[in-house]
């Protein structure tokens, strides 16, 4: 995902990027990870610092390897997480991410998952909560190469707008060059259900607590079954409380 030349918005992966903020950090040195055949690994990233925070992660999974990556993207004026994953035969990649934006924040998650060999599995779940004039983006491509039969790839992308001045961009994409595969993606952008909020408030919850409870349920899928699920959920709730 990184190159020496500063990208522009003509580059698809940077269509919604804050190029001015990116200029001060470029070039980005990627964090490279390799999981050996038959081995398992995991990584949790909490990007909640102020200022600008841009990260690139490149993962290679050898035959039968498994890797679990979870991301909380919140806090930065401009926060971008780019992920590239190459899957070997029978490998499995699980990705869960949540991002919280308010004010004038610009947050991005960009993924490219490459199924180069047969029988690999990838699962991506991304949830965004956006208020104020924040912009939250998910751009994700699942590439299935020729001969990668038995591929199983899915993307679940949802964004919740707390204010109609916030913006959510989402583009889950499948690029398939093999037969006998199972790939799917789903995408939705919406607002909190007014009826659900009214029900919780009628049971004695304060409006802010009712909203937080509904949003907690909304983002829970991003971190379910993560090795650091408890710590990630706590950090997410802290980030959520700060923006409500």
Secondary structure, DSSP 4 states (H G I P E B T S, - for coil): ---SSPP-TTSGGGTT--HHHHHTTPSPPPEEEEE-TT-EEEEEEEE--SSEEEEEEEEEE-TT-EEEEEEEEES-SEEEEEEEEEE-TT-EEEEEEEEEE-TT-EEEEEEEEEE-STT-EEEEEEEEEE-TT-EEEEEEEEEE-TT-TT-EEEEEEEEEESSTT-EEEEEEEEEE--SS-EEEEEEEEE---HHHHHHHHHTT--HHHHHHHHHHHHHGGGTTT-TTHHHHHHHHHHHHHHH-
